[in-house]
């Protein structure tokens, strides 16, 4: 299959224009399920990326023991300590607490900082199904991909889902689904086996495909491979997916030039491009000392570099 690169002008159409008529939530309400006592930074990177790109509200649904730590990172993120590991009881009432929040969202990310606890995985299995029942776009990364390796039917055919595996995760998914991970078209075949979900195969270049179309993002990134950059990507993907839902519902006036079935692929490409550019900017500034917190700090600059001249947002006049 031949690969393509979408035009910046097309991607920019997914971004809500800022006007004085907007209300809280009009630029997207997103959540991420993840975060345990060992991994508290990952869900923070997801949620903070979403807010820095312009989502209005970002929720983290995390394990009880991780909540206080995550709350200390930022007052801007709404932290819900609803998840329970095997060590923490009781395990009752978890689904009843999460379900009303899912009803509010435009898109949800799962897996960042989740860990391997069986009780947490059980809840995420339910949450994937609950999100599908609500028609929510999904981003699945990190430990949630291990769940899909065991139960690919959870996501099969959900065409507004985006999977973001790194190299080892991609190999494990391919093995679980009987795909040769070394084949030239392995990414497309994996997406096809999963019923047309969008797969983002992260690497030297990012290969993005739903099994039919293929985008290749070769935006120059930084040279550091520090942990957490994938969580920044998840935050960017879930934000663009949320904006895509608002686009499809005509939350603002536009010419409807983007086919609704193309939104997921375009959202994934835009997120890859921005994350790679933010990584480049961070490395250019910090060199070998670059951490994912430095990449996060460059998200807004990366956004402005790519989209600022294309957007015609209404800005307050100077006093």
Secondary structure, DSSP 8 states (H G I E B T S, - for coil): ---B---HHHHHTTS----TT--TTTT-EEEEE---SS--HHHHHHHHHHHHHT-SEEEEEEEHHHHHHHHHH-SSSEEEEEE--TTS---TTHHHHHHHHHTT-SEEEE-TT--S-HHHHHHHHHHHHHHHHTT-EEEE-THHHHHHHH-GGGTTT-TTEEE---HHHHHHHHHHTT--TTSTTHHHHHHHHTTS-EEEE-SSSEEEESSS-EEEE-----S---TTHHHHHHHHHHHHHHHHHHHHTTSS-----S-GGGHHHHHHHHHHHHHHHHHHHHHHHHGGG--HHHHHHTHHHHHHHHHTTT---------
